[in-house]
């Protein structure tokens, strides 16, 4: 990641991640919080190893990674995956119709198993039919194979259809509100 991209990410997440200094201690900077999270996500190294690298405790490292991931999910998802406008939906549908001759198609959807280590809580739920532990990712793409929606984090044992029914896009589709 370039320095300018890192700084841009810190600027976007700063208002959410900034903590108040107290008379007892200075807070961990936004830059450190983002760096810790990116290090964890990029390497998969243990929280203890990441914490040691940045000079922070295990529980603090865990909290920082959780908070930063949540901030990314809530505040950056709409920037990266904006909900398609009606005009964009028409474009996507026209593209699918031109490619395949089928009307009213707004995307190709599928699930993918992301391998994980067996979690300590309810590991059976994460053991999938393919024989490994995973979280399930559901993605929706347009005719250019660009994602315009996703849902992630479901236990790997769940079937694609069950995930679709639980996802926001699935619920709206099944209610006829999409």
N, C-alpha and C positions, 0 to 999 in steps of 0.2 A: 504494500500500500504506500502510495506517495505521501510525503509530508503534507502537501496541500489537501489531499483527500482526508487524511487523519485530522487535520485542523478543521476542515469543513464538518466532519462528523462530530467533533467536539463542540463546535459552534451550534450545531443543530440540537445536540443532546444536553448541552450545558444547562439551560434553564430547568431541565428535569432532574439532572444528576447532581447539581451543585448542592453542597451541604453547608450548613452554618458552622463557622468557627465558634469555639467556646473558650472561656477563660482557662479551661483545663488542657485543651489541645486544639491544634489546627486540623481542619478537615482534610481528607484526602482529595486532591484536585480532580477536576473533571478529566483532565488529560491522563492522569494515572488510572482512573476508573475505566476509561475507554481502553487504554493500553492493556490493563489487566484482562479485561473481557476479550479483547481481540487475541491476546496471547493464548488464553484458554481455548477459544474457539478454533484458532488456527493450528495449534499444536496438539490439542487433546491431552496435554500434560496435566498431571494431578494438580488439584487446588493447592496442596501443600507446596509443590514445586514452584507454581506461579507465585504464590504468596512469598516464598523465600526469595525469589528473584526480585520482587518489588519491595521487600522489607515490610510486609504486612502479615497479620495472623491468618490462620486457616479460616476461622469463622467470618472474618472481615472479607477475605477473598471470596468466599462463597456468597456472601450477601451482595458484594459489588457485582459479581458476574450475574446473579439473579436479577438485581435491579436494572443493570444496564441492558440485559437481554429483553426485559419487560419494556423498558423505555424504547428500545429499537422497534419492538413489535408494535407498540401502541402509536408512537410518534413518527416513525420512518416508513412503516408499511404504506400509509396513504400516499407518501411521496413516491415510493418505488413502484407500488402496485395500485395506482389510482383506480377507483371504480369506473368502469367504462361509461361514458355518456351514451345517450340514446343514439346519437350520430355515430359514435364509435362502434356500438353494437350492430348498427346497420352495415357499417363497413366490414366488420368481421363476418356477418351473415352473408353478405355479397361475395366475400372472398371464398368462403366455404362452398357457396352455391356454384361459383365459377370453377372451382377445383373439382368438386365431386357431384355437382348437379342435385344437391339436396338442399332444400330451403330451410330457413330458420335454425341453422346450426350456429351457435355462438362460441363454440370452443370444443377442443378435444380434452378429455379429462381422464386422468389415470392416477393410480396410487403407486408409490415406490417405497420399498423398505430401506430405511437408513440403519445400518448396523450399529448397535450399541453394546456396551458391557451389560451383563445381567444386573438389573437394579436390585437393591437389597429388599425393597418393598414390592410384593406381588410379582416376582419374576416370571411366573407362568403366563401372566397377561401379556408379557412382552416377547414370549417365545412364539415365533410365527410358524406358519405351515411349511415354510421353506427350510426350517431346521436351525434358525439362529435367532438371537435376540435383536429386536429392532423397534424403532418408532416409525409410524407410517406417515408419509407425506402425500397429500393429494394436491395435484397441480392442474390448472386449466390453462391451455395455450390457445393463441390465435393462429391464423393461417401462416404467419411468419415464424411459428414455433417460439413465440415470445410469451412468457407467463403473464397473465393478467389477474390471476387469483391463485391462492394456495391455502392449505390448512395443514398444520403440522403438529406433531407431538402425541398423537394417539398411540396407544399400545399396539405393538406389532401383530398381536393375535386377532385384532379386529379385521373383519372383511372389508374390502373396498366399498361394497354397497352400504354396509353399516356406517362407515365413515362418511360417505356421501350424504346419507340421511341425517347425520349429526352436524354436518358442516353448514355454514351460513348459506352458501350457494345452493346446497341440496334442499335445505328447509324452504328457501324462497321458491325454488323450482317446483317442489312438491305442493306448495300452497298456491301455485299459479301466479305468484307475485314477481316473477323474475322478468 
